Amino acid sequence: LYIKMFKNKDDVVIERKAYGVYDVEFSLTNDNNVNIRNIINIDFMKIVYQLNKDLINDIKINKKDECDGELYLKFRHLFEDLGFPQFYSTMKLKIDRKENEVYFSANSDEVEIEFERDDEIIKGPKFNMECTITCPNETKLELKMRIILDWDNIPLTDFLEKICIKITKKIVNRVRGFVSNLIIEMNI
């Protein structure tokens, strides 16, 4: 059983495979001759934050090396008027490169990053993401991602699920647009 929840004119597809399990797929091409594979790293999360400041209030990154890191995200209090709490998430990040593929995973976990704890801000759902990024050439990218959310601490309603998917779609579209139009200038 799967439900195709969202597909837009840009062919970003988000499918609900089961309760709390979603597949995301899209491809993109950078026509500015940027080697996309080279920009996928732990520090890329800073760009995700910059593109989504209306959704993400704060970010902290503990970069262990080029392939391992930890992340703290504090989301904006988007639905305060509806009585929903503000969320934060902590996760471990891992990147593995193989020829023309990049494997990226993020799993909610305790991290060594220092951040302000507040009783009013609760930990978001348990989060597991596995992503395979195939780069058939330097300027083309094909992404397949599985996101698993475990809402054991928050009752999930259809309404809340759709909001979370819409926010995910907004973040994906912004990052996709940024990478598609990225230009790197080299000073000689």
C-alpha positions as CSV (number, residue, x, y, z in Angstrom):
1,L,0.0,0.0,0.0
2,Y,1.3,3.4,-0.9
3,I,-0.3,6.8,-1.3
4,K,1.2,9.3,-3.7
5,M,0.8,12.4,-1.5
6,F,2.6,15.1,-3.4
7,K,4.0,15.6,-6.9
8,N,4.5,19.0,-8.4
9,K,5.4,20.3,-11.8
10,D,9.1,20.0,-10.9
11,D,8.7,16.2,-10.4
12,V,9.5,16.1,-6.7
13,V,7.6,13.1,-5.6
14,I,6.8,12.3,-2.0
15,E,5.0,9.0,-1.4
16,R,3.6,7.6,1.8
17,K,4.5,3.9,1.9
18,A,3.1,3.2,5.4
19,Y,2.3,5.0,8.6
20,G,5.4,7.3,9.1
21,V,7.3,6.0,6.1
22,Y,7.9,8.2,3.1
23,D,9.9,8.0,-0.1
24,V,11.1,11.2,-1.8
25,E,12.5,11.2,-5.3
26,F,13.7,13.9,-7.7
27,S,16.4,14.7,-10.2
28,L,18.1,17.9,-11.2
29,T,20.7,19.2,-13.5
30,N,23.0,22.2,-12.9
31,D,23.5,24.0,-16.2
32,N,26.4,26.1,-14.8
33,N,28.9,23.2,-14.9
34,V,29.1,22.8,-11.1
35,N,30.3,19.4,-9.9
36,I,27.3,18.7,-7.7
37,R,28.9,15.6,-6.2
38,N,31.6,17.8,-4.6
39,I,29.2,20.0,-2.7
40,I,27.4,17.1,-0.8
41,N,29.0,17.1,2.6
42,I,28.3,17.7,6.3
43,D,28.7,21.5,5.9
44,F,25.9,21.5,3.3
45,M,23.4,21.5,6.2
46,K,24.4,25.1,6.7
47,I,23.0,25.9,3.3
48,V,19.8,23.9,4.1
49,Y,19.5,26.2,7.1
50,Q,20.1,29.4,5.2
51,L,17.5,28.5,2.6
52,N,14.9,27.7,5.3
53,K,15.2,30.3,8.0
54,D,11.5,30.7,8.0
55,L,11.1,27.1,9.1
56,I,14.3,26.5,11.1
57,N,15.1,28.8,14.0
58,D,18.6,27.5,14.9
59,I,21.2,25.0,13.8
60,K,24.3,23.6,15.4
61,I,26.8,21.3,13.6
62,N,29.4,19.2,15.2
63,K,31.6,18.1,12.3
64,K,33.6,15.1,13.4
65,D,35.3,14.7,9.9
66,E,34.3,15.0,6.2
67,C,31.9,12.0,6.5
68,D,30.6,12.1,10.1
69,G,28.8,14.7,12.1
70,E,26.1,15.7,14.5
71,L,23.2,18.1,14.0
72,Y,20.9,20.1,16.2
73,L,17.9,21.8,14.6
74,K,15.4,24.0,16.4
75,F,12.3,24.5,14.3
76,R,10.3,27.7,14.4
77,H,7.2,27.7,16.5
78,L,5.0,27.6,13.4
79,F,1.7,26.5,14.9
80,E,1.7,28.1,18.3
81,D,-1.7,29.6,17.8
82,L,-3.1,26.1,17.2
83,G,-1.6,24.8,20.4
84,F,1.2,22.6,18.8
85,P,4.5,22.7,20.7
86,Q,7.8,23.9,19.2
87,F,10.1,21.1,18.2
88,Y,13.8,20.4,18.1
89,S,15.7,17.5,16.7
90,T,19.2,16.0,17.2
91,M,20.7,13.6,14.8
92,K,23.9,11.8,13.7
93,L,24.9,12.3,10.1
94,K,27.0,10.0,7.9
95,I,28.2,10.3,4.3
96,D,29.7,7.5,2.3
97,R,31.0,8.1,-1.3
98,K,31.3,5.3,-3.9
99,E,32.3,6.2,-7.5
100,N,29.2,8.0,-8.9
101,E,27.0,7.6,-5.8
102,V,26.8,9.3,-2.4
103,Y,25.0,7.7,0.5
104,F,23.7,10.0,3.1
105,S,22.1,8.9,6.4
106,A,20.6,10.8,9.3
107,N,19.3,9.2,12.5
108,S,17.8,10.9,15.5
109,D,20.1,10.3,18.4
110,E,21.7,11.9,21.4
111,V,24.6,14.2,20.4
112,E,27.5,15.9,22.0
113,I,26.4,19.3,20.9
114,E,25.6,21.8,23.6
115,F,22.2,23.4,23.2
116,E,19.7,25.2,25.4
117,R,17.1,22.9,26.8
118,D,13.6,24.3,27.5
119,D,10.5,22.5,28.8
120,E,8.4,24.4,26.3
121,I,10.3,22.9,23.3
122,I,10.0,19.2,22.9
123,K,12.0,16.7,21.0
124,G,10.4,16.0,17.6
125,P,9.7,12.5,16.3
126,K,12.4,9.8,16.1
127,F,13.9,10.3,12.6
128,N,15.7,7.9,10.3
129,M,16.7,8.9,6.8
130,E,18.5,6.9,4.2
131,C,19.4,8.7,1.0
132,T,21.1,7.6,-2.2
133,I,22.3,10.3,-4.5
134,T,23.4,9.1,-8.0
135,C,25.5,11.4,-10.1
136,P,25.6,10.0,-13.6
137,N,27.8,12.9,-14.6
138,E,29.2,15.9,-12.7
139,T,26.2,18.2,-13.3
140,K,23.3,15.7,-12.9
141,L,21.9,14.4,-9.7
142,E,19.2,11.7,-9.0
143,L,18.0,11.5,-5.4
144,K,16.1,8.7,-3.7
145,M,15.4,9.1,0.0
146,R,13.4,7.1,2.6
147,I,12.3,9.0,5.7
148,I,10.9,7.1,8.7
149,L,9.3,9.1,11.5
150,D,8.3,7.5,14.8
151,W,5.8,9.7,16.5
152,D,5.8,7.8,19.8
153,N,5.9,11.1,21.8
154,I,3.3,13.0,19.8
155,P,0.0,11.8,18.5
156,L,0.0,11.9,14.7
157,T,-3.1,13.0,13.0
158,D,-3.7,13.2,9.2
159,F,-3.6,17.0,9.6
160,L,-0.2,17.0,11.3
161,E,1.2,14.4,8.9
162,K,0.2,16.6,5.9
163,I,1.8,19.7,7.5
164,C,5.1,17.8,8.1
165,I,5.1,16.5,4.5
166,K,4.4,20.0,3.1
167,I,7.3,21.4,5.2
168,T,9.6,18.6,4.0
169,K,8.5,19.3,0.4
170,K,9.2,23.1,0.9
171,I,12.7,22.3,2.2
172,V,13.5,19.9,-0.6
173,N,12.3,22.3,-3.3
174,R,14.4,25.1,-1.9
175,V,17.6,23.0,-1.8
176,R,16.8,21.5,-5.2
177,G,16.4,25.0,-6.7
178,F,19.6,26.3,-5.1
179,V,21.7,23.4,-6.3
180,S,20.2,23.6,-9.8
181,N,21.1,27.3,-10.2
182,L,24.4,27.2,-8.3
183,I,27.3,29.1,-9.9
184,I,30.8,28.8,-8.5
185,E,33.1,31.6,-9.5
186,M,36.8,31.0,-9.5
187,N,39.2,33.9,-9.2
188,I,42.4,33.3,-11.1
